[in-house]
Amino acid sequence: MAAALECWSSRASTDEDMVEQVLLAESQDEIAEAKAKATTSSSHSAPSAAPPPLPPPFASAASRKIVVTDSRRSLSCRLITTNITMSRRPSRCFTDVGNIPFMGSFHPKTHSSPLLSIGLVVVGAFLIIWYLYSGSGGVSCTLEVQKALPILKKAYGDSMRKVLHIGLETCTVVSKLLKEEDTEAWGVQPYELDDADSSCKSLVHKGVVRVADIKFPLPYRSKSFSVVVVSDTLDYLSPRYLNKTLPELARVSSEGFVVFTGYPGQHRAKVTELTKFGRPAKLRSSTWWIRFFVQTSIEENEAATKKYEQAATKILYKPACQVFHLKSRH
């Protein structure tokens, strides 16, 4: 800005000096010419009136043009000065953030300690591992079978004397059934028993409990058992394999079979079970199951369902799993 002003001021002063010199020269020429005429006229005639005074130097047309030019230059100089000043003025739209309410909160002044972050990560990992290995904090339908055994006996009566259980921890269910008087029990474990205890291994050695993939035909003859109870197993099968497994359950039973399955929203799979089945449990609604039973031509055992509900109501038992009573195939 200072350089521009000096440029314009030096140019204006130069122009003014030139104008003064021109005007001075013109006035001197005019005065000399007037004196010469006065001398000539005085020698030839009587003295006449003095010539009118010349207009001031700045009254000429040239001087007026120069004045206009100088005014325009001064106006241009002021405009340039204003533009330079405005261009150098800092923007206040987003620089003064501190005066805007609540904007200071977006600029944290403190940082959390690295040790605190590492500690939170370790605690989170520990909680996730504990959550998975503890069975996701859900409900075991095999445990519900053990609780519901007295109710099942009232619903099926003498038919509970020859029972086959299929599902996780089947050794526990079979051991409990064998303690009942006049009751025979067998079991099918859907995957290998790597960490089984001595009593479970003894049942496997005697042939009471078998390890079999329930996606394929069961290793039993038709109507080998009066009642078949299945839990924590069908939730891991896709509809493709359910179409084969459900008819097998109806085939090997004579008085019906009972399905214990989880409610939607429950997460019951442990890490070991997930790796054995190869897929997470898919918990389906009762509407889905009923529709699937109809599609596979499996009928509900209404008589057993009614007796089971009446017995459960008397002892105020509310099952944590869905229970379906289905008929066998004759």
C-alpha positions in Angstrom: 0.0 0.0 0.0 2.8 2.4 0.9 4.5 1.7 -2.4 1.3 2.5 -4.4 0.8 5.7 -2.5 4.4 6.9 -3.1 4.0 6.0 -6.8 0.9 8.1 -7.2 2.2 11.0 -5.0 5.5 11.2 -7.0 3.6 11.1 -10.3 1.2 13.9 -9.2 4.0 16.2 -7.9 5.9 15.8 -11.2 2.8 16.7 -13.2 2.2 19.8 -11.1 5.7 21.0 -11.6 5.4 20.6 -15.4 2.1 22.5 -15.4 3.6 25.4 -13.4 6.5 25.7 -15.8 4.3 25.7 -18.8 2.0 28.3 -17.4 4.9 30.4 -16.3 6.4 30.3 -19.7 3.0 31.2 -21.3 2.4 34.1 -19.0 5.9 35.5 -19.6 5.4 35.3 -23.4 2.0 37.0 -23.1 3.5 39.8 -20.9 6.3 40.4 -23.3 3.9 40.5 -26.2 1.7 43.0 -24.4 4.6 45.3 -23.6 5.7 45.3 -27.2 2.2 46.2 -28.4 1.9 49.0 -25.8 5.2 50.4 -26.9 4.2 50.4 -30.5 0.8 51.9 -29.8 2.3 54.6 -27.6 4.6 55.7 -30.3 1.8 56.0 -32.9 -1.2 57.2 -31.0 -2.4 58.5 -27.7 -2.3 56.4 -24.6 -5.3 54.0 -24.3 -6.8 52.1 -21.5 -4.7 49.3 -19.9 -5.4 45.8 -21.1 -7.6 43.7 -18.9 -5.8 41.5 -16.5 -5.0 38.0 -17.6 -6.9 35.2 -15.9 -5.1 33.4 -13.2 -2.9 30.6 -14.5 -5.1 27.8 -13.2 -8.2 29.2 -15.0 -7.0 27.9 -18.4 -8.4 24.8 -20.1 -5.2 22.9 -19.7 -5.1 23.6 -16.0 -8.7 22.4 -15.7 -7.8 19.1 -17.4 -4.9 18.6 -15.2 -6.9 19.2 -12.1 -9.5 16.7 -13.2 -6.8 14.3 -14.0 -5.3 14.8 -10.6 -8.7 14.3 -8.9 -9.1 11.0 -10.8 -5.7 9.9 -9.8 -6.3 10.7 -6.2 -9.7 8.8 -6.3 -7.9 5.8 -7.9 -5.3 6.0 -5.2 -8.0 6.0 -2.5 -9.7 3.0 -4.1 -6.5 1.0 -4.3 -5.7 1.9 -0.7 -9.2 0.6 0.3 -8.9 -2.6 -1.6 -5.4 -3.3 -0.2 -6.7 -2.7 3.3 -9.8 -4.9 2.8 -7.7 -7.7 1.3 -5.3 -7.7 4.2 -8.1 -7.7 6.8 -8.3 -11.2 8.4 -11.6 -13.1 8.1 -13.6 -13.4 11.3 -16.1 -16.0 10.1 -14.4 -19.0 11.7 -11.3 -17.7 13.4 -12.9 -16.5 16.6 -14.3 -19.9 17.6 -13.9 -19.2 21.3 -16.7 -16.6 21.2 -19.3 -19.0 19.8 -21.2 -20.9 22.5 -20.4 -24.6 22.9 -17.7 -24.5 20.2 -15.0 -24.8 22.8 -16.1 -28.3 23.7 -15.0 -29.5 20.2 -11.4 -28.8 21.0 -10.4 -31.0 23.9 -7.6 -29.6 26.0 -6.8 -32.8 27.8 -5.8 -36.2 26.4 -6.4 -39.6 28.1 -3.5 -41.5 29.4 -2.1 -44.3 27.1 -2.1 -46.6 30.1 -5.8 -46.0 30.6 -6.6 -46.9 27.0 -4.5 -50.1 27.2 -6.3 -51.0 30.4 -9.7 -50.6 28.9 -8.8 -52.7 25.9 -7.5 -55.5 28.1 -10.7 -55.4 30.3 -12.9 -55.5 27.2 -11.1 -58.5 25.7 -11.4 -60.3 29.1 -15.1 -59.7 29.2 -15.6 -60.9 25.6 -13.7 -64.1 26.3 -15.6 -64.7 29.6 -18.9 -64.0 27.8 -18.2 -66.6 25.1 -16.9 -69.3 27.3 -19.7 -68.9 29.8 -22.4 -69.8 27.3 -23.2 -66.2 26.4 -25.2 -65.8 29.6 -28.2 -67.5 28.0 -30.3 -70.6 28.9 -29.4 -74.2 28.3 -32.3 -76.2 27.0 -30.6 -79.4 28.1 -30.7 -78.1 31.7 -34.4 -77.4 31.1 -35.0 -81.0 30.1 -33.6 -82.1 33.5 -36.0 -79.7 35.3 -38.9 -80.8 33.2 -38.4 -84.6 33.6 -41.1 -84.9 36.4 -43.6 -82.9 34.2 -42.8 -85.1 31.2 -43.5 -88.2 33.2 -46.9 -86.9 34.1 -47.6 -86.0 30.5 -46.5 -89.3 29.0 -47.1 -91.7 31.9 -45.7 -95.2 31.4 -44.3 -94.1 28.0 -41.4 -92.5 29.8 -39.9 -96.0 30.6 -37.8 -96.2 27.4 -36.4 -92.8 26.5 -33.8 -91.5 24.0 -32.2 -88.2 24.5 -30.4 -86.3 21.7 -28.4 -83.2 22.4 -25.6 -81.5 24.3 -24.5 -83.0 27.6 -26.6 -86.0 27.0 -24.6 -88.0 29.5 -26.0 -85.9 32.3 -29.6 -86.4 31.2 -29.1 -90.2 30.6 -27.5 -90.6 34.1 -30.5 -88.8 35.7 -33.0 -90.9 33.8 -31.2 -94.2 34.8 -31.6 -93.3 38.4 -35.4 -93.4 38.0 -37.2 -96.7 38.8 -38.2 -98.8 35.8 -36.7 -96.4 33.3 -34.3 -97.2 30.5 -32.4 -94.4 28.8 -30.0 -93.9 25.9 -28.3 -90.9 24.5 -26.9 -89.5 21.3 -24.1 -86.9 21.5 -23.9 -84.8 18.2 -20.1 -84.4 18.3 -17.0 -86.1 19.8 -16.6 -86.1 23.6 -13.1 -84.8 23.9 -13.4 -83.5 27.5 -15.9 -86.0 28.9 -15.6 -87.2 32.4 -15.1 -90.8 33.5 -18.8 -91.6 34.0 -19.7 -90.3 30.5 -16.9 -92.3 29.0 -18.2 -95.4 30.8 -21.7 -94.8 29.2 -20.1 -94.5 25.8 -18.0 -97.6 26.3 -21.2 -99.6 27.3 -23.0 -98.3 24.2 -25.6 -96.4 26.2 -24.5 -93.2 24.7 -23.4 -92.9 21.1 -21.7 -90.1 19.2 -23.5 -89.6 15.9 -24.1 -86.8 13.4 -27.8 -86.2 13.5 -27.8 -84.8 10.0 -27.7 -88.4 8.8 -30.0 -91.4 9.7 -29.9 -92.4 13.3 -28.3 -95.8 14.1 -31.5 -97.3 15.5 -34.4 -99.3 14.2 -37.9 -97.8 13.8 -39.9 -97.5 17.1 -36.9 -98.4 19.2 -37.9 -95.9 21.9 -41.2 -94.9 23.3 -40.3 -91.2 23.7 -37.5 -89.2 22.1 -36.4 -85.9 23.7 -34.1 -83.5 21.7 -32.5 -80.3 23.0 -29.9 -77.7 22.1 -29.3 -79.4 18.7 -31.9 -78.5 16.1 -31.0 -74.8 16.5 -27.7 -75.5 14.7 -29.3 -77.2 11.7 -30.4 -75.5 8.5 -33.8 -76.3 7.0 -32.0 -78.5 4.5 -30.9 -80.9 7.3 -34.0 -80.4 9.4 -36.0 -82.0 6.6 -34.1 -85.2 7.2 -33.6 -85.1 11.0 -37.2 -84.5 12.1 -38.6 -87.5 10.1 -35.9 -89.6 11.8 -37.0 -88.5 15.2 -40.5 -89.5 14.3 -39.3 -92.8 12.9 -37.4 -94.1 15.9 -40.1 -93.1 18.5 -43.4 -94.9 19.1 -45.4 -92.5 21.4 -44.0 -89.2 20.2 -41.0 -86.9 20.5 -40.4 -83.6 22.3 -38.3 -80.7 21.0 -36.7 -78.2 23.4 -35.5 -75.2 21.4 -34.4 -71.7 22.4 -36.4 -68.5 22.1 -35.3 -65.8 19.6 -32.8 -63.4 21.3 -31.1 -66.1 23.4 -27.4 -66.7 22.7 -26.5 -70.1 24.1 -23.6 -71.3 22.0 -20.3 -71.7 23.8 -17.1 -71.4 21.8 -16.6 -75.2 21.9 -20.1 -75.9 20.7 -19.7 -73.3 17.9 -16.5 -74.9 16.6 -18.1 -78.4 16.8 -21.3 -77.5 14.9 -19.5 -75.2 12.4 -22.1 -72.5 12.6 -23.9 -70.4 15.3 -27.3 -71.4 16.7 -30.2 -69.9 14.8 -33.1 -69.4 17.2 -36.4 -69.4 15.5 -39.9 -68.3 16.6 -42.7 -70.7 17.4 -44.5 -69.5 14.3 -41.6 -70.6 12.2 -41.4 -74.0 13.8 -45.1 -74.7 13.5 -45.1 -73.8 9.8 -42.0 -76.0 9.3 -43.7 -79.0 11.1 -46.7 -78.6 8.7 -44.4 -78.6 5.7 -42.7 -81.8 6.8 -46.0 -83.5 7.6 -45.3 -83.7 11.3 -48.4 -83.3 13.5 -48.6 -81.8 17.0 -49.4 -84.2 19.9 -52.3 -82.2 21.3 -53.0 -84.7 24.1 -49.4 -84.6 25.4 -49.3 -80.8 25.0 -52.4 -80.4 27.2 -51.2 -82.7 29.9 -47.8 -81.1 30.0 -49.2 -77.5 30.3 -51.6 -78.6 33.1 -48.8 -80.3 35.1 -46.5 -77.2 34.6 -49.2 -74.9 35.8 -49.8 -76.8 39.0 -46.2 -76.4 40.1 -45.9 -72.9 38.6 -43.2 -74.0 36.2 -42.4 -71.6 33.4 -40.0 -73.2 30.9 -37.1 -71.0 29.6 -37.2 -72.8 26.3 -39.9 -73.5 23.7 -41.4 -77.0 24.0 -43.1 -78.8 21.2 -44.8 -82.2 21.5 -45.0 -84.0 18.2 -46.5 -87.3 17.1 -44.6 -90.3 15.9 -45.1 -91.9 12.5 -47.0 -95.1 12.4 
